[in-house]
Structure formats: C-alpha cells, structure tokens
Amino acid sequence: DVRKGDAGTVTAPATKRGTFLAGYQYKNGGGKVMDDGFEVPQPNRVPPLLGDPDGAPLNFGNIGSTQAQINELGPQAYRQSGVRIGKWEYALGAQPQNMSNDYGVFRYADILLMKAEALFRTGNTAEALILVNQIRARAGVPALTSLDGPLSYDMTGPVVPGGELFNEIGRELAFENHKRTNLIRWGFFLDVSKWALPFYNPGDRLEAGVKTKLFPVHKDKIAANPNLVQNPGY
C-alpha cells in the first residue's frame, strides 16, 4: 500500500495521508528544508560540514523536479532516499530538545487487529477478515479477499497461512514499536537471512539465535539483586 502525500509548495504545505510524507517541505520563509546530515565529513564543503556517506547534500524531495520521487528502498539506502515518516505530526515550531508531540501508544486499530489475530488463531478466519478490511477501508485501500499470502519481507516466497494478516499488522502499526514483538509471536523473528546490515559499519554483526527473543538482564540489576537469574545465552 503506497500512502503518498501531495507534494508541498511554497504557499501550501504537503498533505499527509497515512504513514509517509512525500515531497518538499518548506520553511516559514519559503525556502526548502535542507539537512546536511551527521555521518561522514565532507572536507570539500565550505564550511566542512558532515554529510551523507555518498557525499550528496540532503534534501526532502527530488531537486530539479516538481514531484517527489519515491523509489523502493533497500536495506542500505542513503538518508536522502525515499520518503519521511510522517505518522505523528510535529507541532509547528517544535524544537528537537523540547517537543510536546503526542504519540499513539494504544489505539482502536490495534484493538481490532488483536481481535482479528485471536479470531484467526481460533479458526474464525471470516470474521477476522472483516475486521482487517474495516481498517483497510479507513485507509482507503482495497479489501483483502484472504488473510493468507507471502510475507511482506519475502514477497516472492510461498503463501503463508495468515501472511496477509501479519503484513497488515505491520503496515497499520508501522513505526509504533510493535515489529519485534510481532515477529517473535508469529515465529518469524529468527529468519535473519532476510535481514541486512547497513553500509559503513564494518564492525557490526547480526546477533542471532533463540536467545535474542529475550533481552539480557542488565548486570547492574543482577549485582543489586542476586536472586535475579540471567536469561539463557547471555
């Protein structure tokens, strides 16, 4: 589902629909919002600012075009690629160190999806499909005819029972801190062969194995309370 907002102009801000915000963003004075980034030093810049690893100045749109360019992103995408997360609108004039923006921790769609998953797991697929399509109707996207399908991170893979339900949970609750828990609950968390590390971090490694389903108990907590037992594998 592509939830694309209209490109902004100097006199009219971009329209946000759904999760993503596409198109240029403008300052109050009419200039395009630019971001010099914070990754790699660019000594040829004056002043020598930090920029994206590919050396390009960052922008919120496609310079030279009247439309935002939205491409499918791979796991090693650069910062200036794609669209921005716009699910929770920033208050006008908000400062990074002092924001008062609300964040949806628990909402009605989450309740519907929990009920749909419970119905699906107990064999009531038809009623679960109705609830999922209720959410999709609100989002303005076509109804599903089945809750089965390939997983969103392996669309060329086999049809998985409940795969489209899992995908819909991921789409609706994107960027709401549910993904890890959902992957564990559905039994997909250890499928790390589909994951990839970002560039420019040669020392990084992907920790795998059953132990990663649980976080370690912090050593300070264990030192303070000898009755605590460290989780297996740590």
Rosetta silent file (secondary structure, phi, psi, omega in degrees, C-alpha in Angstrom):
SEQUENCE: DVRKGDAGTVTAPATKRGTFLAGYQYKNGGGKVMDDGFEVPQPNRVPPLLGDPDGAPLNFGNIGSTQAQINELGPQAYRQSGVRIGKWEYALGAQPQNMSNDYGVFRYADILLMKAEALFRTGNTAEALILVNQIRARAGVPALTSLDGPLSYDMTGPVVPGGELFNEIGRELAFENHKRTNLIRWGFFLDVSKWALPFYNPGDRLEAGVKTKLFPVHKDKIAANPNLVQNPGY
SCORE:     score description
SCORE:     0.000 S_00000001
   1 L     0.000  121.228  178.363    0.000    0.000    0.000 S_00000001
   2 L   -97.638  112.895  179.708    1.510    3.310   -1.066 S_00000001
   3 L  -107.095   91.606 -169.620    0.250    6.066    1.210 S_00000001
   4 L  -109.561  129.638  174.828    1.646    9.118   -0.502 S_00000001
   5 L   -83.731  158.585  176.683    1.005   12.710    0.463 S_00000001
   6 L   -70.076  145.132  178.209    0.736   15.500   -2.091 S_00000001
   7 L   -63.517  138.837  179.343    3.948   17.403   -2.780 S_00000001
   8 L   -77.965  161.298  174.059    4.163   20.661   -0.845 S_00000001
   9 L  -128.708  176.859 -179.762    4.544   24.109   -2.378 S_00000001
  10 L   -63.299  -35.530 -174.893    5.749   27.438   -1.032 S_00000001
  11 L   -97.911   -9.893 -178.619    2.184   28.544   -0.333 S_00000001
  12 L  -140.287  126.443 -178.785    0.673   25.230    0.684 S_00000001
  13 L   -69.558  161.594  177.374    2.187   22.582    2.966 S_00000001
  14 L   -64.487  144.436  177.183    2.385   18.953    1.948 S_00000001
  15 L   -90.800  128.660 -179.772   -0.701   16.901    2.660 S_00000001
  16 L  -100.789  128.880  173.103   -0.079   13.883    4.857 S_00000001
  17 E  -131.654  127.498  178.014   -2.101   10.723    4.396 S_00000001
  18 L    76.718 -134.232 -169.336   -1.296    7.559    6.246 S_00000001
  19 L   -96.174  -30.819 -168.120    2.241    6.865    7.371 S_00000001
  20 E  -112.037  150.579  179.435    4.536    8.615    4.910 S_00000001
  21 E  -120.907  118.356 -176.137    5.173   12.228    3.945 S_00000001
  22 L  -117.699  154.394  177.619    6.467   12.836    0.428 S_00000001
  23 L    99.704  166.470  179.261    7.524   15.971   -1.398 S_00000001
  24 L   -60.169  149.230  168.940    9.449   19.076   -0.475 S_00000001
  25 L  -116.207  145.022 -173.241    8.988   20.671    2.912 S_00000001
  26 E  -122.373  146.447  173.772    9.353   24.424    3.249 S_00000001
  27 L   -76.298  169.236  179.473   10.422   26.781    5.984 S_00000001
  28 L   -58.795  -30.902 -179.732    8.225   29.673    7.040 S_00000001
  29 L   -80.976   -4.496  177.619   10.255   31.954    4.766 S_00000001
  30 L   103.124  -11.035  179.838    9.607   29.790    1.716 S_00000001
  31 L   -78.774  152.600  179.167   12.998   28.090    1.398 S_00000001
  32 E   -68.518  141.541  175.052   13.310   24.338    1.061 S_00000001
  33 L   -72.306  124.602  178.545   14.149   22.431    4.218 S_00000001
  34 E  -122.991  154.840 -178.860   17.677   21.038    3.871 S_00000001
  35 E  -139.750  119.782 -177.317   19.666   18.778    6.173 S_00000001
  36 L   -81.199   -5.313  174.152   23.431   18.457    5.970 S_00000001
  37 L    78.424  178.449 -174.204   23.454   15.170    7.827 S_00000001
  38 L  -144.409   23.670 -174.329   25.728   13.834   10.509 S_00000001
  39 L   -99.795  -63.886 -168.339   27.609   10.843    9.110 S_00000001
  40 E  -120.180  131.578  177.602   30.731   11.478    7.064 S_00000001
  41 E   -60.300  139.835  178.215   32.986   14.605    6.966 S_00000001
  42 L  -119.595   85.290 -172.941   32.870   16.423    3.632 S_00000001
  43 L   -64.301  -20.552  179.334   36.139   18.463    3.528 S_00000001
  44 L   -80.426   -5.490  177.956   35.325   19.925    0.104 S_00000001
  45 L   -86.148  148.509  177.610   32.270   21.633    1.571 S_00000001
  46 L  -122.087  112.419   -5.447   32.539   25.188    2.888 S_00000001
  47 L   -70.326  167.059 -176.492   32.274   25.019    5.814 S_00000001
  48 L   -72.514   78.447 -176.902   33.388   21.339    6.054 S_00000001
  49 L   -77.891  170.626  172.567   30.050   20.003    7.215 S_00000001
  50 E   -90.764  143.394 -177.712   29.113   16.404    7.793 S_00000001
  51 E  -140.208 -174.086  178.973   27.020   14.812    5.086 S_00000001
  52 L   -65.645  152.046 -178.215   25.535   11.613    3.788 S_00000001
  53 L   -54.999  -25.316  179.382   28.021    8.773    3.093 S_00000001
  54 L   -88.098    2.581  174.813   27.669    9.311   -0.667 S_00000001
  55 L    85.765   -3.192 -177.268   28.652   12.971   -0.286 S_00000001
  56 L   -84.238  139.540  171.933   25.388   14.447   -1.512 S_00000001
  57 L   -64.523  142.967 -174.771   23.721   17.279    0.405 S_00000001
  58 E   -85.477  145.918  178.087   20.469   16.001    1.809 S_00000001
  59 E  -143.255  162.855 -179.373   17.106   17.289    0.656 S_00000001
  60 L  -106.030   61.341 -179.486   13.478   16.499    1.276 S_00000001
  61 L   159.795 -166.966 -178.539   12.421   15.860   -2.285 S_00000001
  62 L  -112.158  100.137 -176.430   13.817   15.426   -5.767 S_00000001
  63 L   -59.719  135.066 -179.485   15.768   18.551   -6.784 S_00000001
  64 L    91.977   -0.051  179.759   15.010   19.591  -10.343 S_00000001
  65 L  -129.162  151.039  177.451   11.585   18.015  -10.378 S_00000001
  66 L   -84.886   -7.275 -178.570    8.171   19.320   -9.408 S_00000001
  67 L  -121.842  148.619  173.766    7.241   15.950   -7.935 S_00000001
  68 L   -69.143  141.375  178.580    8.716   13.884   -5.159 S_00000001
  69 L  -101.470  119.620 -176.437   10.486   10.791   -6.408 S_00000001
  70 L  -115.120  112.660  178.956    9.531    7.692   -4.437 S_00000001
  71 L  -114.809  155.757  173.095   11.597    4.584   -5.064 S_00000001
  72 L   -67.640  132.782 -175.164   11.609    1.230   -3.354 S_00000001
  73 L  -101.936  138.181  172.293   14.375    1.302   -0.772 S_00000001
  74 L   -89.364  177.778 -176.875   16.812   -1.455    0.012 S_00000001
  75 L   -69.242  -16.537  179.498   18.327   -2.041    3.448 S_00000001
  76 L  -108.622   32.642 -176.997   21.400    0.084    2.634 S_00000001
  77 L   -67.127  149.978  176.833   19.518    3.146    1.363 S_00000001
  78 L   -78.588  164.372 -175.220   21.037    6.579    1.828 S_00000001
  79 L   -64.665  -30.634 -176.443   19.466    9.152    4.096 S_00000001
  80 L   -86.787    5.611 -179.067   18.193   11.338    1.247 S_00000001
  81 L   -87.046  152.765  170.180   16.382    8.421   -0.399 S_00000001
  82 L    73.692 -148.044 -176.245   12.678    7.729   -0.258 S_00000001
  83 L  -121.245  173.455 -179.436   10.130    9.491    1.925 S_00000001
  84 E  -103.087  157.095  173.690    9.929   10.549    5.556 S_00000001
  85 E   -75.121  122.352 -179.082    7.946    9.103    8.408 S_00000001
  86 L  -128.819   29.195 -173.941    5.040   11.464    8.956 S_00000001
  87 L   -67.155  -40.641 -179.400    2.706    9.402   11.096 S_00000001
  88 L  -114.369  114.685 -172.505    2.751   11.728   14.064 S_00000001
  89 L   -69.761  135.348  176.082    2.668   15.370   13.057 S_00000001
  90 L   -77.279  140.796  175.780    5.235   17.689   14.595 S_00000001
  91 L   -68.349  141.968  179.991    3.896   20.764   16.319 S_00000001
  92 L   -59.619  127.692  179.449    4.687   23.984   14.473 S_00000001
  93 L    82.237    7.153 -178.944    7.867   25.497   15.881 S_00000001
  94 L   -66.105  142.393  178.240    8.786   22.384   17.870 S_00000001
  95 E  -106.392  144.547 -177.222   12.427   22.078   18.858 S_00000001
  96 L   -55.971  -32.245 -177.095   14.228   18.704   18.957 S_00000001
  97 L   -88.255   -5.177 -173.862   15.146   19.145   22.613 S_00000001
  98 E  -149.717   70.075 -179.593   11.711   20.298   23.735 S_00000001
  99 L  -102.601  148.516  177.633    8.832   18.600   21.922 S_00000001
 100 L  -123.787   28.192 -176.167    5.338   18.106   23.245 S_00000001
 101 L   -72.901  138.938  176.053    4.035   15.925   20.422 S_00000001
 102 L   -76.655  152.723 -178.840    1.523   13.231   21.236 S_00000001
 103 L  -136.079  127.199 -176.629    2.347    9.646   20.307 S_00000001
 104 L   -75.035   96.473 -179.137   -0.246    6.944   19.777 S_00000001
 105 L   -78.409  -37.227 -175.678    0.746    4.228   22.247 S_00000001
 106 L  -148.866  123.368 -175.540   -2.543    2.309   22.075 S_00000001
 107 L  -142.382  172.471 -170.065   -5.355    2.922   19.627 S_00000001
 108 H   -60.980  -40.887 -179.959   -8.527    1.393   18.212 S_00000001
 109 H   -59.903  -34.878  177.365   -6.933   -0.164   15.124 S_00000001
 110 H   -63.479  -41.186  178.196   -4.571   -2.057   17.423 S_00000001
 111 H   -61.972  -45.331  179.885   -7.570   -3.464   19.307 S_00000001
 112 H   -61.884  -40.578 -179.220   -9.208   -4.579   16.048 S_00000001
 113 H   -69.634  -36.357  175.778   -6.005   -6.260   14.882 S_00000001
 114 H   -63.375  -42.239  178.542   -5.555   -8.069   18.199 S_00000001
 115 H   -66.037  -41.785  179.412   -9.117   -9.366   17.935 S_00000001
 116 H   -60.971  -41.547  179.749   -8.582  -10.325   14.283 S_00000001
 117 H   -67.063  -39.889  178.023   -5.456  -12.278   15.172 S_00000001
 118 H   -63.203  -41.971  178.080   -7.225  -14.044   18.044 S_00000001
 119 H   -64.049  -43.505  179.859  -10.098  -14.978   15.718 S_00000001
 120 H   -61.042  -43.151 -176.876   -7.693  -16.198   13.051 S_00000001
 121 H   -71.273  -18.000  177.534   -5.776  -18.356   15.524 S_00000001
 122 L  -103.496   11.825  172.704   -9.030  -19.941   16.730 S_00000001
 123 L    92.536    0.121 -179.359  -10.246  -20.727   13.215 S_00000001
 124 L   -95.161   69.013 -174.731  -12.702  -17.857   12.653 S_00000001
 125 H   -67.271  -37.425 -176.387  -10.987  -16.525    9.549 S_00000001
 126 H   -61.639  -46.121  179.756  -14.101  -14.960    8.012 S_00000001
 127 H   -69.115  -35.111  176.599  -14.764  -12.651   10.969 S_00000001
 128 H   -62.619  -40.294  179.693  -11.069  -11.809   11.228 S_00000001
 129 H   -63.409  -37.201  177.982  -11.065  -10.773    7.557 S_00000001
 130 H   -61.043  -43.816 -179.262  -13.989   -8.405    8.182 S_00000001
 131 H   -66.019  -42.069  178.718  -12.055   -6.610   10.927 S_00000001
 132 H   -62.455  -43.193 -179.672   -8.917   -6.302    8.801 S_00000001
 133 H   -70.500  -23.274  172.924  -10.910   -4.878    5.891 S_00000001
 134 H   -62.749  -41.240  177.985  -12.560   -2.395    8.253 S_00000001
 135 H   -69.222  -42.059 -179.733   -9.107   -0.941    8.880 S_00000001
 136 H   -65.925  -33.736  176.947   -8.192   -1.027    5.192 S_00000001
 137 H   -64.010  -40.946  176.510  -11.423    0.796    4.305 S_00000001
 138 H   -61.719  -35.305 -179.973  -10.464    3.602    6.672 S_00000001
 139 H   -79.695   -9.427  178.490   -7.065    3.786    4.952 S_00000001
 140 L    77.828   29.409  179.655   -8.722    3.956    1.530 S_00000001
 141 L  -118.638  156.853 -175.666   -7.133    0.779    0.136 S_00000001
 142 L   -59.876  151.509  178.327   -8.828   -2.253   -1.483 S_00000001
 143 L   -72.134  149.843  173.580  -10.263   -5.002    0.685 S_00000001
 144 L   -83.306  149.159  174.717   -8.432   -8.288    1.055 S_00000001
 145 L  -102.274  -11.378  179.448  -10.088  -11.492   -0.100 S_00000001
 146 L  -153.303  149.960  175.391   -7.870  -13.736    2.005 S_00000001
 147 L   -90.529   -1.445  177.987   -5.665  -13.450    5.068 S_00000001
 148 L   -93.870  150.749  178.504   -3.125  -15.833    3.531 S_00000001
 149 E   166.470  172.229  176.474   -0.220  -14.671    1.387 S_00000001
 150 L   -67.286  153.628 -179.588    3.559  -14.255    1.149 S_00000001
 151 L   -73.111  150.200 -174.234    5.238  -12.314    3.935 S_00000001
 152 L   -61.209  -28.819 -179.999    5.963   -8.639    3.330 S_00000001
 153 L   -93.368    6.144  178.482    9.726   -9.143    3.604 S_00000001
 154 L  -150.737   61.367 -172.091    9.664  -12.131    1.209 S_00000001
 155 L   -66.976  -17.593  175.891    7.021  -11.315   -1.398 S_00000001
 156 L   -92.160    2.147 -178.902    8.440  -13.859   -3.860 S_00000001
 157 L   -83.516 -172.185 -176.380    8.240  -16.571   -1.234 S_00000001
 158 L   -74.235  162.200  173.682    5.471  -19.078   -0.572 S_00000001
 159 L   -70.286  129.162 -177.817    1.952  -18.312    0.600 S_00000001
 160 E  -111.439  131.559  175.120    1.916  -18.369    4.400 S_00000001
 161 L   -56.148  123.234 -177.957   -1.271  -19.013    6.410 S_00000001
 162 L    77.901    8.215 -176.856   -2.188  -15.642    7.897 S_00000001
 163 H   -59.200  -40.490  179.739    0.605  -13.936    5.967 S_00000001
 164 H   -72.460  -28.855  173.653   -1.574  -11.019    4.877 S_00000001
 165 H   -66.106  -45.709  175.824   -2.834  -10.577    8.429 S_00000001
 166 H   -58.467  -43.975  179.356    0.780  -10.390    9.611 S_00000001
 167 H   -62.691  -42.002 -177.876    1.525   -7.898    6.813 S_00000001
 168 H   -66.565  -37.117  174.884   -1.484   -5.746    7.683 S_00000001
 169 H   -59.725  -43.301  179.139   -0.426   -5.594   11.327 S_00000001
 170 H   -65.745  -39.966  179.967    2.972   -4.374   10.144 S_00000001
 171 H   -68.306  -48.978 -175.272    1.512   -1.778    7.778 S_00000001
 172 H   -67.715  -37.380 -175.356   -1.046   -0.356   10.176 S_00000001
 173 L  -103.716   22.467 -179.977    1.257   -0.278   13.198 S_00000001
 174 L   -57.825  137.934  177.206    4.419    0.751   11.360 S_00000001
 175 L    64.110   24.864  178.043    6.836    2.814   13.479 S_00000001
 176 L  -116.067   20.443  173.178    4.784    2.169   16.639 S_00000001
 177 L    66.262   36.840  178.065    7.297   -0.182   18.307 S_00000001
 178 L  -111.050  -17.454 -164.455    5.430   -3.424   17.629 S_00000001
 179 H   -61.212  -46.604 -176.987    7.516   -5.143   14.951 S_00000001
 180 H   -60.527  -47.328 -179.838    9.976   -7.090   17.106 S_00000001
 181 H   -61.550  -41.369  179.802    7.248   -8.455   19.363 S_00000001
 182 H   -63.985  -43.113  178.916    5.091   -9.358   16.364 S_00000001
 183 H   -60.504  -40.688  179.200    7.950  -11.210   14.652 S_00000001
 184 H   -66.611  -46.247 -176.858    8.585  -13.228   17.811 S_00000001
 185 H   -62.968  -37.188 -178.549    4.899  -14.021   18.347 S_00000001
 186 H   -85.376   -6.768  177.772    4.430  -15.175   14.750 S_00000001
 187 L    84.409   19.290 -177.633    7.624  -17.239   14.771 S_00000001
 188 L  -107.174   -2.526 -171.042    9.483  -15.205   12.127 S_00000001
 189 L   -63.956  -30.747 -175.978   11.997  -13.382   14.324 S_00000001
 190 L   -87.707    3.967  178.761   14.834  -15.843   13.739 S_00000001
 191 L   -81.396   60.219 -172.773   14.564  -15.622    9.940 S_00000001
 192 H   -74.015   -8.314  179.101   17.626  -13.361    9.892 S_00000001
 193 H   -64.547  -18.768  179.382   18.650  -14.483    6.394 S_00000001
 194 H   -90.229   -4.519 -177.779   16.254  -11.812    5.098 S_00000001
 195 L   -92.979  161.056  178.631   17.921   -9.060    7.132 S_00000001
 196 L  -145.271  145.742  177.772   20.878   -6.944    6.042 S_00000001
 197 L   -85.793  149.917  176.230   23.342   -4.684    7.822 S_00000001
 198 L   -70.309  161.721  174.686   23.815   -1.063    6.713 S_00000001
 199 L   -71.005  169.976  170.874   26.941    0.089    4.913 S_00000001
 200 L    66.671   19.402  174.889   29.773    1.964    6.660 S_00000001
 201 L  -134.390   66.249 -173.202   29.602   -0.178    9.798 S_00000001
 202 L   -62.522  -21.865 -179.563   32.211   -2.907    9.137 S_00000001
 203 L   -86.109   -7.743 -178.773   32.344   -3.905   12.802 S_00000001
 204 L   -71.169  149.222  172.242   28.624   -4.579   13.062 S_00000001
 205 L  -143.255  156.662 -176.968   27.332   -8.115   13.220 S_00000001
 206 L   -95.495  110.217  178.496   23.874   -9.594   13.374 S_00000001
 207 L   -72.733  126.782 -176.143   23.274  -11.360   16.677 S_00000001
 208 L  -129.577  173.708  177.436   21.156  -14.425   16.015 S_00000001
 209 L   110.854  164.862 -176.052   19.798  -17.436   17.850 S_00000001
 210 H   -58.982  -32.082 -176.451   16.976  -18.297   20.204 S_00000001
 211 H   -60.801  -24.912 -176.038   18.468  -16.178   22.992 S_00000001
 212 H   -72.688   -6.556  174.230   17.682  -12.993   21.032 S_00000001
 213 H   -69.682  -20.708  177.066   13.973  -13.472   21.717 S_00000001
 214 L  -119.659  147.123  172.543   14.742  -12.142   25.202 S_00000001
 215 L   -82.796  154.448  175.034   16.835   -9.160   26.219 S_00000001
 216 L   -72.484  151.774  171.464   19.609   -9.690   28.781 S_00000001
 217 L   -79.477  129.914 -175.536   19.069   -8.609   32.357 S_00000001
 218 L   -61.501  140.242 -176.110   21.412   -5.678   32.990 S_00000001
 219 H   -60.368  -31.556  178.134   24.454   -6.588   35.065 S_00000001
 220 H   -64.448  -36.578  179.554   23.746   -3.742   37.486 S_00000001
 221 H   -68.885  -39.657  178.624   20.326   -5.251   38.251 S_00000001
 222 H   -67.374  -38.773  178.404   21.827   -8.686   38.863 S_00000001
 223 H   -64.819  -35.265 -178.877   24.516   -7.187   41.096 S_00000001
 224 H   -77.875  -24.264 -178.082   21.852   -5.355   43.100 S_00000001
 225 L  -139.191   96.022 -177.189   19.640   -8.438   43.436 S_00000001
 226 L   -64.025  -11.408  177.688   21.416  -11.844   43.495 S_00000001
 227 L   -77.295  -15.560  177.844   18.029  -13.581   43.218 S_00000001
 228 L   -73.710  140.058  179.296   17.743  -12.464   39.604 S_00000001
 229 L  -112.899  130.428  179.747   18.802  -15.060   37.029 S_00000001
 230 L   -64.937  143.504  177.789   20.324  -14.008   33.723 S_00000001
 231 L   -64.355  149.262 -175.864   18.341  -15.006   30.635 S_00000001
 232 L   -57.107  137.805  174.380   19.737  -18.037   28.751 S_00000001
 233 L    95.685  -10.029 -178.839   22.612  -17.375   26.377 S_00000001
 234 L  -106.725    0.000    0.000   23.903  -14.174   27.969 S_00000001
